[in-house]
Amino acid sequence: MPESPESFHARAVAAADEQGRLPVPEQAMWEIFPFERAGLVAKPIEAPLLPEPPRGGEASRDCWRCAHPDEDVLWSDERWLLARLPEPLRLPFAAMLMPRAHLDLGDLDDVHAAELGKLIVRIDRAVRTLPAVGRVHVNKWGDGGAHLHVVFLARPSGLLQLRGSSLPLWEEMLPPVPPEIADQDLYAVATAVAEGGGQLSEG
């Protein structure tokens, strides 16, 4: 029988200390981890919240993207759009690929699914043409919103301390890229993506 959320939580609590804190992960020993291990503690484990509250775009909660279909869009075609992130750019490139329709990953039909794979490759290739980019990371989270958003984060070339799964943490701490440089790089990627189809945003 599959494990229930309550059972999973109980097993996690049993492995925690008297304050409900799990040990600091081995990741804290990696050279790419952005924080010093000394004094680092995990937050106490909270009880599961069931049923989970609706995300943006679920139940009675509005979907921001559906309400603003063209805002911050860099490139689009009839089914997909590439949009800049709402916060200032802090990496050589960061953007989100999203379906125009209100779909999550498991909702994609075969046409959308096939296009998603091809677009991820196209965008990766386009981002890697920027001189400041060493590697491109592709992520899908989705705990905040039910409208699929695949996030592309570009690691600065040569900054090996920022590589791997810790890049989103470093990204939160880095200073913003000057707006004129950010716009130039975002436009360069959108232009390269548009060479394979679709169109640049008029904005």
C-alpha positions as CSV (number, residue, x, y, z in Angstrom):
1,M,0.0,0.0,0.0
2,P,1.4,3.5,-0.9
3,E,2.5,5.6,2.1
4,S,0.1,8.2,3.3
5,P,1.1,11.9,3.9
6,E,0.5,11.3,7.6
7,S,2.8,8.3,7.7
8,F,5.5,10.1,5.7
9,H,5.3,13.0,8.2
10,A,5.5,10.7,11.2
11,R,8.5,9.0,9.8
12,A,10.2,12.3,9.2
13,V,9.4,13.5,12.7
14,A,10.8,10.3,14.2
15,A,14.2,11.0,12.5
16,A,14.3,14.6,13.8
17,D,15.7,15.9,17.1
18,E,13.7,17.0,20.1
19,Q,13.0,20.4,18.4
20,G,11.6,18.7,15.3
21,R,14.7,19.6,13.2
22,L,16.3,17.2,10.7
23,P,20.1,17.1,10.4
24,V,21.7,19.6,8.0
25,P,21.9,17.8,4.6
26,E,25.1,16.6,3.0
27,Q,24.5,19.3,0.4
28,A,25.8,21.8,3.0
29,M,29.2,20.2,2.5
30,W,29.3,20.7,-1.2
31,E,31.6,23.4,-2.4
32,I,28.7,25.0,-4.4
33,F,26.5,25.4,-1.3
34,P,26.1,29.1,-0.8
35,F,26.1,29.2,3.0
36,E,28.6,28.2,5.7
37,R,27.7,25.1,7.6
38,A,28.5,26.4,11.0
39,G,25.4,27.5,12.8
40,L,23.1,26.3,10.0
41,V,19.9,24.6,11.3
42,A,16.9,23.2,9.6
43,K,13.4,24.6,10.4
44,P,11.3,22.3,12.5
45,I,9.1,20.0,10.5
46,E,5.5,21.2,10.3
47,A,2.4,19.0,10.3
48,P,0.9,18.3,6.8
49,L,-1.8,20.7,5.7
50,L,-4.5,18.5,4.1
51,P,-6.2,19.1,1.8
52,E,-3.6,21.4,0.4
53,P,-4.8,25.0,-0.3
54,P,-5.5,25.8,-4.0
55,R,-2.7,27.3,-6.0
56,G,-3.1,30.3,-8.2
57,G,-5.5,29.2,-11.0
58,E,-7.2,26.5,-9.0
59,A,-10.6,26.5,-7.4
60,S,-11.7,30.1,-7.0
61,R,-8.2,31.6,-7.2
62,D,-7.4,33.6,-10.3
63,C,-4.6,32.6,-12.7
64,W,-2.3,35.6,-13.1
65,R,-1.0,34.5,-16.5
66,C,-4.5,34.0,-17.9
67,A,-5.5,37.4,-16.7
68,H,-2.4,39.0,-18.2
69,P,-1.8,36.9,-21.4
70,D,0.6,39.3,-23.1
71,E,2.4,40.9,-20.1
72,D,6.2,40.6,-20.1
73,V,6.1,38.3,-23.1
74,L,9.4,38.1,-25.1
75,W,8.4,35.5,-27.8
76,S,5.2,33.6,-28.6
77,D,3.4,31.4,-31.1
78,E,-0.2,30.1,-31.2
79,R,0.3,27.8,-28.2
80,W,3.4,28.9,-26.2
81,L,5.0,32.0,-24.8
82,L,8.3,32.9,-23.3
83,A,8.1,35.6,-20.6
84,R,10.5,37.4,-18.5
85,L,10.4,36.9,-14.7
86,P,8.5,39.5,-12.7
87,E,11.5,40.4,-10.6
88,P,14.7,42.0,-11.8
89,L,17.1,39.8,-13.8
90,R,20.1,38.7,-11.6
91,L,21.6,36.2,-13.9
92,P,22.8,36.4,-17.6
93,F,19.3,35.0,-18.5
94,A,16.2,33.9,-16.7
95,A,12.7,33.5,-18.2
96,M,9.6,31.2,-18.2
97,L,8.2,29.1,-21.0
98,M,4.4,28.7,-20.6
99,P,1.5,27.4,-22.6
100,R,-1.1,30.0,-23.6
101,A,-3.9,27.7,-22.4
102,H,-4.4,27.1,-18.7
103,L,-2.6,23.8,-18.5
104,D,-0.2,22.1,-16.0
105,L,2.4,19.6,-17.0
106,G,0.1,16.6,-16.6
107,D,-2.6,18.3,-18.6
108,L,-0.6,18.6,-21.8
109,D,-1.9,16.7,-24.8
110,D,0.6,14.9,-27.2
111,V,0.9,18.0,-29.4
112,H,1.8,20.3,-26.5
113,A,4.1,17.7,-25.0
114,A,6.0,17.3,-28.2
115,E,6.3,21.0,-28.7
116,L,7.5,21.5,-25.1
117,G,10.4,19.2,-25.6
118,K,11.5,21.0,-28.8
119,L,11.0,24.4,-27.4
120,I,13.2,23.6,-24.3
121,V,16.0,22.6,-26.7
122,R,15.5,25.7,-28.9
123,I,15.6,28.0,-25.9
124,D,18.6,26.2,-24.3
125,R,20.6,26.6,-27.6
126,A,19.6,30.3,-27.9
127,V,20.6,31.1,-24.3
128,R,24.0,29.4,-24.7
129,T,24.8,31.9,-27.5
130,L,25.1,34.7,-24.9
131,P,28.8,35.2,-24.1
132,A,28.2,35.5,-20.3
133,V,26.5,32.1,-20.1
134,G,28.3,28.9,-18.9
135,R,25.3,26.6,-18.5
136,V,21.5,26.6,-18.7
137,H,19.3,25.0,-16.0
138,V,15.7,24.1,-16.8
139,N,13.3,23.7,-13.8
140,K,9.6,23.0,-13.3
141,W,8.3,23.6,-9.8
142,G,4.7,24.8,-9.6
143,D,3.7,24.9,-6.0
144,G,2.5,28.5,-6.4
145,G,0.6,28.3,-9.6
146,A,-1.4,25.8,-11.6
147,H,-0.4,27.3,-15.0
148,L,2.7,25.4,-16.2
149,H,5.8,27.5,-16.1
150,V,9.2,26.0,-17.1
151,V,11.9,28.2,-15.7
152,F,15.3,28.7,-17.5
153,L,18.2,30.0,-15.4
154,A,21.6,30.7,-16.9
155,R,24.7,30.3,-14.8
156,P,27.4,32.9,-15.4
157,S,30.4,31.5,-17.3
158,G,33.3,30.7,-15.1
159,L,31.5,31.2,-11.8
160,L,31.7,27.5,-10.8
161,Q,30.7,28.3,-7.3
162,L,27.2,29.0,-8.7
163,R,26.8,25.7,-10.5
164,G,24.2,23.0,-9.9
165,S,21.1,22.9,-7.8
166,S,22.2,25.8,-5.6
167,L,22.0,28.4,-8.5
168,P,18.4,29.5,-7.5
169,L,19.7,30.3,-4.0
170,W,22.7,32.3,-5.3
171,E,20.3,34.1,-7.8
172,E,18.3,35.5,-4.9
173,M,21.5,37.1,-3.5
174,L,23.1,38.5,-6.6
175,P,22.7,42.1,-7.6
176,P,20.4,43.0,-10.5
177,V,21.8,43.0,-14.0
178,P,21.7,46.6,-15.3
179,P,18.3,46.9,-17.1
180,E,19.8,47.9,-20.5
181,I,22.0,44.8,-20.5
182,A,19.2,42.5,-19.2
183,D,16.9,43.8,-22.0
184,Q,19.5,43.3,-24.7
185,D,20.2,39.7,-23.6
186,L,16.5,38.8,-23.3
187,Y,15.8,40.3,-26.7
188,A,18.8,38.4,-28.2
189,V,17.5,35.1,-26.9
190,A,13.9,35.8,-28.1
191,T,15.2,36.7,-31.5
192,A,17.2,33.4,-31.8
193,V,14.1,31.5,-30.7
194,A,11.9,33.3,-33.2
195,E,14.2,32.1,-36.0
196,G,12.7,28.7,-35.5
197,G,9.1,30.0,-35.7
198,G,6.8,32.2,-33.7
199,Q,7.3,35.9,-33.2
200,L,8.9,38.5,-31.1
201,S,6.8,40.5,-28.7
202,E,6.0,44.0,-29.9
203,G,6.8,45.3,-26.4
